[in-house]
Amino acid sequence: MGKYFGTDGFRGEANVTLTVEHAFKVGRFLGWYYGQEHKPRIVIGKDTRRSSYMFEYALVAGLTASGADAYLLHVTTTPSVSYVVRTDEFDCGIMISASHNPFYDNGIKVINGMGCKLEAEVEAKIEAYIDGESGELPLATKENIGRTVDYVAGRNRYIGYLISLATRSFKNYRIGLDCSNGSSSAIAKSVFDALGAKTYVINNEPNGTNINTNCGSTHIGVLQQYVKEKGLDVGFAYDGDADRCIAVDENGNVIDGDLILYVCGKYLKEQGKLKNDTIVTTVMSNLGLYKACDKAGIHYEKTAVGDKYVYENMTQNGHCLGGEQSGHIIFSKHATTGDGILTSLMIMEVLTEKKQTLGTLAGEVKIYPQLLKNVRVADKKTARENPEVQKAVDQVAEALGDEGRILVRESGTEPLIRVMVEAAEDALCEKYVDQVVDVMKAQGLVVE
């Protein structure tokens, strides 16, 4: 990770750790970087946060000052930006979003010309420019100054693309959608309506400050209750920029990214379409997923947390399905990044083809109890590498053996150490997580 760019772009509180000056400089650098041999075309999307407009205008000012033309998708999803960059041959794309974070945070995520997250070496060059380490960049003049172009047509084509992926009508399905008052509010309902579903939508009235507030994939209880109250067949919840999807089955049970990987992976294997009979997971995936995959003859690989790492593994090894427990799922046949709405459609393909409920299909996986505690620290690296902390982690790992595991890692976006334990019982999870956290406190590493 760099100074500003973490695992998911440049993220922070708007006008505190991520300012308009930062956004302007990101625009200035990208406009110059991609414009050394031709006039660059760069497409921008944003989520529904109040500050997204401010950052959009700052980025546009920087881009056009460096000579780039900025194409505006307006409020849209992160995967739609990836799709438009790829299909319309833009030099790069920018998504303004802090994903699942509170409304007062925001972020700048840069997508390269192949529709993937920007290379780390280019992010490092942007950081050097922001900090004044690489000198000033020339300003475009006269006819070389860039312009803005309304490009809502690109978002509409993405909607059409999603609709085209469905293999069957959803006519007899009652489907609930929680749009998190975010990007999917502008897209999801129209897709499911077009496919014939009886669509029930909640949290699709964004006002600039209600994105992710007690709704969406990070507050799944809202959709669970809604599905049960309405007697729906299935529900799908997205995060702020709709690159994640968490599902709810007909009984109101949560179907997280691990279960989605299993349901879709097993179906693709049965169809002979799961390349290498392998799914790609992260180190956060549940032990129960791996045991179920072993039984189903599905191989798996593990990467660091972050869908960029999942996708790198997929492309390097020719795998077609991968994702995270948090709901970032990548179907490489159709997309280069996690796409919440696309994931919903792929789940619906399994349900319609197999004529079984989501609860039945996911019920083959016995999920191990898992507890994750986020510990706020002064310095992530110091806390993680502390010898006493490492000793405590090793002791827990030895005690759990093959019937559980412990994972301690740094957050990619916040000053947190994440301590996660899986075990046969909730009480054991609590015991071993607290054992490590107590050592961190004793070492003076925790910020209360």
ABEGO torsion letter per residue (X at the ends): XBAABBAAEBBEBBGAABBAAAAAAAAAAAAAAAAAABBBBBBBBBBABAAAAAAAAAAAAAAAAAGBBBBBAEBBBAAAAAAAAAAAGBABBBBBBAEABBAABBBBBBBBAAGBBBBAAAAAAAAAAAAGAAEBBBBBBEAABBBBBBAAAAAAAAAAAAAAABABBAAABBBBBBAGGBAAAAAAAAAAAAAGBBBBBBGABBAGAABGBGBEAABAAAAAAAAAAAGBABBBBBBAAGABBBBBBAAGBBBBAAAAAAAAAAAAAAAGABBGGBBBBBAABBAAAAAAAAAAGBBBBBBBBEAAAAAAAAAAAGBABBEBAAGBBBBAAABABBBAAAAAAAAAAAAAAAGBBAAAAAAABBBBBBBBBBBBBABAAAAAABAAAAAAAAAAAAAAEAAEBBBBBBBAABBBBBBBBBBABAAAAAAAAAAAAAAAAAAGABBX
